Amino acid sequence: MPKRGKEKNTVNKAKHTKLMNQKINKVKLEKQRNKERLKAIIKKSNEEKKRES
């Protein structure tokens, strides 16, 4: 006989998925910010090199 009531662990699975998505989005955002920061640093150093020469 099937169990009655709500399905097992659906609430926990939904919470886990939500938390994992938050973590993945956070990592993506950090990588994107890091790339932008490095691009800005490289651009600034290239401009300084052009000014010196």
PASEBA-1860 file (N, C-alpha, C; in nm, 3 decimals):
! residues 53
1> MPKRGKEK> 0.083/-0.118/0.000/0.000/0.000/0.000/0.088/0.125/0.000 ~ 0.051/0.225/-0.082/0.128/0.349/-0.080/0.105/0.427/0.048 ~ 0.203/0.507/0.082/0.192/0.589/0.203/0.091/0.700/0.182 ~ 0.028/0.739/0.289/-0.065/0.851/0.283/0.005/0.978/0.330 ~ -0.047/1.092/0.290/0.013/1.219/0.330/0.107/1.271/0.224 ~ 0.188/1.370/0.262/0.277/1.430/0.163/0.395/1.338/0.134 ~ 0.456/1.361/0.018/0.568/1.278/-0.023/0.687/1.300/0.068 ~ 0.770/1.200/0.076/0.886/1.204/0.164/0.991/1.303/0.112
9> NTVNKAKH> 1.038/1.388/0.200/1.151/1.478/0.174/1.131/1.582/0.065 ~ 1.012/1.606/0.017/0.998/1.707/-0.089/1.032/1.845/-0.037 ~ 1.000/1.874/0.087/1.031/2.006/0.144/1.181/2.022/0.158 ~ 1.247/1.919/0.208/1.392/1.927/0.225/1.464/1.937/0.091 ~ 1.414/1.865/-0.008/1.476/1.871/-0.140/1.460/2.010/-0.200 ~ 1.343/2.071/-0.181/1.321/2.206/-0.234/1.414/2.305/-0.165 ~ 1.429/2.293/-0.035/1.520/2.384/0.038/1.663/2.364/-0.008 ~ 1.702/2.239/-0.026/1.838/2.209/-0.069/1.865/2.269/-0.207
17> TKLMNQKI> 1.769/2.251/-0.298/1.784/2.306/-0.433/1.796/2.457/-0.428 ~ 1.714/2.520/-0.347/1.717/2.666/-0.334/1.853/2.712/-0.282 ~ 1.904/2.645/-0.179/2.032/2.683/-0.121/2.147/2.659/-0.219 ~ 2.140/2.548/-0.291/2.246/2.519/-0.388/2.244/2.621/-0.501 ~ 2.126/2.662/-0.545/2.117/2.764/-0.649/2.173/2.897/-0.600 ~ 2.148/2.931/-0.474/2.204/3.054/-0.418/2.356/3.047/-0.417 ~ 2.409/2.932/-0.380/2.554/2.914/-0.374/2.616/2.925/-0.513 ~ 2.553/2.859/-0.610/2.604/2.863/-0.748/2.601/3.006/-0.802
25> NKVKLEKQ> 2.491/3.078/-0.777/2.480/3.216/-0.824/2.585/3.304/-0.758 ~ 2.611/3.280/-0.630/2.711/3.359/-0.558/2.849/3.338/-0.620 ~ 2.883/3.213/-0.651/3.013/3.183/-0.710/3.025/3.248/-0.848 ~ 2.918/3.238/-0.928/2.920/3.301/-1.061/2.941/3.451/-1.050 ~ 2.870/3.514/-0.956/2.881/3.658/-0.938/3.022/3.697/-0.895 ~ 3.082/3.619/-0.803/3.218/3.648/-0.759/3.316/3.635/-0.874 ~ 3.301/3.532/-0.958/3.390/3.514/-1.073/3.377/3.632/-1.169 ~ 3.253/3.674/-1.194/3.229/3.785/-1.285/3.291/3.914/-1.231
33> RNKERLKA> 3.272/3.941/-1.102/3.331/4.061/-1.042/3.483/4.056/-1.049 ~ 3.540/3.938/-1.025/3.685/3.924/-1.030/3.737/3.951/-1.170 ~ 3.667/3.898/-1.273/3.708/3.923/-1.411/3.704/4.072/-1.442 ~ 3.595/4.138/-1.401/3.583/4.281/-1.428/3.692/4.360/-1.357 ~ 3.723/4.321/-1.234/3.828/4.390/-1.159/3.963/4.373/-1.227 ~ 3.993/4.251/-1.271/4.120/4.226/-1.339/4.128/4.301/-1.471 ~ 4.016/4.306/-1.545/4.016/4.382/-1.671/4.045/4.528/-1.645 ~ 3.987/4.583/-1.538/4.009/4.724/-1.506/4.156/4.748/-1.470
41> IIKKSNEE> 4.214/4.656/-1.394/4.355/4.670/-1.357/4.444/4.664/-1.480 ~ 4.416/4.570/-1.570/4.497/4.556/-1.692/4.483/4.681/-1.779 ~ 4.361/4.729/-1.792/4.338/4.849/-1.872/4.413/4.968/-1.815 ~ 4.410/4.982/-1.684/4.479/5.093/-1.618/4.630/5.083/-1.640 ~ 4.685/4.961/-1.627/4.830/4.945/-1.644/4.869/4.971/-1.789 ~ 4.786/4.930/-1.884/4.816/4.957/-2.025/4.814/5.106/-2.054 ~ 4.721/5.177/-1.994/4.716/5.322/-2.013/4.841/5.389/-1.955 ~ 4.886/5.341/-1.839/5.008/5.396/-1.779/5.130/5.370/-1.867
49> KKRES> 5.136/5.252/-1.928/5.247/5.220/-2.017/5.247/5.312/-2.139 ~ 5.127/5.341/-2.192/5.118/5.429/-2.308/5.163/5.571/-2.273 ~ 5.127/5.616/-2.153/5.167/5.750/-2.110/5.319/5.761/-2.095 ~ 5.381/5.656/-2.043/5.526/5.658/-2.022/5.603/5.658/-2.152 ~ 5.551/5.587/-2.252/5.626/5.579/-2.377/5.589/5.685/-2.476
END
